[in-house]
Amino acid sequence: MKRLRVVASLALGAIALSSCTLVPTASHPSNISPTHVPFGLLGATIPGTNNGRIRFKTQPVYIVDVTGHLSPSSRIVPAPPVLASVLRQLVLGPTKFESLAGYSSALPRSLVILSASIKDGIGYIDLASSLSKLSRAQEVLAVGQLVLTAHNVGASRGIEITIGGAGVLAPLPNGHRSALVTPADVQSLLNR
């Protein structure tokens, strides 16, 4: 009987406390005075820096469309765009809405980009693992995604891919392999 009273009192206490809340509710949003926003969060610059600012830019990345060709899709990256940050957005793959529309990526989501830079119009992309685990068609599409995305960031002469610092010959749509893959090499992969 004592056990039943304890359980009943705990249940009643739980019901009573469940109707309480620490956050007051309102039927509509309320404005907060700028004087009540701490830490300079409404300032034009980043708090704690010497006038630090971040600007963003829309940058195209190439993903695989429903027909199996490459199509551009917009991503927001810090301005000015650098190859490494744009490629990170590419590796994330299509957005949820793009996936629902049938878009995909030939690049594995587990792909790790060790470094990416551009020098004299050539993009140098160092990957942690090889793309050769993909099927030949997927590997060609993945290389195409990297080349066309890098081209829009400034790698106008193409890209060279390395795996852990060692150069590799990337597959081309024409069946050959090349150390330097140019945008002209992968034009046949575009959806026109």
C-alpha positions in Angstrom: 0.0 0.0 0.0 2.9 2.3 0.8 4.4 1.7 -2.6 1.2 2.6 -4.3 1.0 5.9 -2.4 4.6 6.7 -3.5 3.9 5.9 -7.1 0.6 7.9 -7.1 2.3 10.9 -5.5 5.1 10.8 -8.0 2.5 10.6 -10.9 0.6 13.6 -9.5 3.8 15.5 -9.0 4.9 14.8 -12.6 1.5 15.9 -13.9 1.6 19.1 -11.9 5.2 19.9 -13.1 4.4 19.1 -16.7 2.1 22.0 -16.9 4.9 24.4 -15.8 7.4 25.8 -18.1 10.5 28.0 -17.6 10.1 29.8 -20.9 7.1 32.1 -21.2 5.0 31.6 -24.3 3.5 34.3 -26.5 1.0 34.0 -29.4 3.3 36.2 -31.6 7.0 37.1 -31.8 8.1 40.0 -29.8 10.8 42.5 -30.8 14.0 42.7 -28.8 15.5 46.1 -28.3 19.0 46.4 -29.8 20.3 47.6 -26.5 19.5 44.2 -25.0 21.5 42.1 -27.6 24.9 41.4 -25.9 28.5 40.9 -27.2 28.2 43.2 -30.2 26.3 40.6 -32.2 24.4 43.3 -34.1 27.6 45.0 -35.2 28.8 45.2 -38.7 32.0 43.3 -37.9 32.8 40.0 -36.1 33.0 40.5 -32.4 36.4 40.1 -30.9 38.3 40.9 -34.2 39.8 44.0 -35.7 36.9 44.9 -38.0 36.7 41.3 -39.3 34.0 40.8 -41.9 32.7 37.7 -43.8 31.0 38.1 -47.1 29.4 35.3 -49.0 29.1 34.5 -52.7 27.1 32.1 -54.7 29.4 29.7 -56.5 28.4 26.9 -59.0 29.4 23.3 -58.3 28.6 20.4 -60.7 26.4 17.5 -59.7 25.0 14.6 -61.6 21.5 15.2 -63.0 18.7 12.7 -63.7 20.1 12.0 -67.2 23.5 11.1 -65.9 25.2 14.3 -67.1 26.8 17.1 -65.1 24.7 20.2 -64.3 25.7 23.3 -62.3 24.1 23.9 -58.9 24.6 27.0 -56.7 26.3 26.9 -53.3 27.0 29.7 -50.9 30.7 30.0 -49.9 32.8 32.7 -48.2 34.0 35.4 -50.6 36.4 35.4 -52.3 35.9 31.7 -53.1 38.9 29.4 -52.7 39.2 26.0 -54.2 39.2 24.1 -50.9 36.0 25.7 -49.6 34.1 25.2 -52.9 35.2 21.6 -53.1 34.0 21.0 -49.6 30.6 22.1 -50.7 30.8 19.8 -53.7 31.7 16.7 -51.6 28.6 17.4 -49.4 26.6 16.4 -52.5 23.2 17.5 -53.6 20.8 19.2 -51.2 17.7 17.3 -50.0 15.5 19.0 -52.6 18.0 18.2 -55.4 18.1 14.6 -54.2 14.3 14.4 -54.3 14.5 15.7 -57.9 16.8 12.9 -58.9 20.2 14.7 -58.6 23.2 12.8 -57.2 26.9 12.9 -57.0 29.6 10.6 -58.3 31.9 11.6 -55.5 31.7 9.5 -52.4 30.5 11.4 -49.3 33.4 9.9 -47.4 35.9 11.6 -49.7 38.5 13.6 -47.8 40.2 16.5 -49.6 43.6 16.9 -47.9 44.5 20.1 -49.8 43.3 22.1 -52.8 45.0 25.1 -54.4 45.4 26.9 -57.7 48.7 27.9 -59.2 49.1 29.3 -62.7 45.5 28.3 -63.6 46.0 24.7 -62.6 44.1 23.3 -59.7 46.0 20.9 -57.5 43.7 18.6 -55.5 45.2 16.1 -53.0 42.8 13.4 -51.9 43.1 11.0 -49.0 41.9 8.0 -51.1 41.6 7.0 -54.7 38.5 7.3 -56.8 39.4 4.1 -58.5 37.1 2.1 -56.2 34.2 3.6 -58.2 33.0 2.1 -61.4 34.7 3.5 -64.5 31.6 5.6 -65.4 31.3 7.0 -61.9 35.0 7.8 -61.7 34.8 9.7 -65.0 31.8 11.7 -63.7 33.6 12.3 -60.3 36.7 13.7 -62.1 34.3 15.8 -64.3 32.7 17.2 -61.2 36.1 18.2 -59.8 37.3 19.7 -63.1 34.3 21.8 -63.9 33.8 23.0 -60.3 37.5 24.0 -60.0 37.3 25.8 -63.4 34.7 28.2 -62.0 37.0 29.0 -59.1 40.0 29.8 -61.3 41.5 26.6 -62.4 41.1 27.6 -66.1 43.8 25.2 -67.4 42.5 22.1 -65.6 43.3 20.1 -62.5 45.9 17.6 -61.3 44.8 15.0 -58.8 47.2 13.4 -56.3 46.5 10.7 -53.7 48.5 11.5 -50.5 50.9 13.6 -52.6 51.5 11.0 -55.3 50.3 11.9 -58.8 47.6 9.8 -60.5 46.4 9.5 -64.1 42.7 10.5 -64.1 40.3 8.8 -66.5 38.8 10.8 -69.3 35.5 10.3 -71.1 37.3 9.3 -74.3 38.9 6.2 -72.6 42.4 7.7 -72.1 44.0 8.8 -68.8 45.8 12.0 -68.1 47.7 13.7 -65.3 46.2 17.1 -66.3 42.5 17.0 -66.9 41.2 20.2 -68.7 37.7 21.5 -68.9 37.7 20.7 -72.6 38.4 17.0 -71.8 35.1 16.7 -69.9 32.8 18.9 -72.0 31.0 15.8 -73.2 29.7 15.1 -69.7 27.7 18.4 -69.5 23.9 18.4 -70.0 23.3 20.5 -73.1 
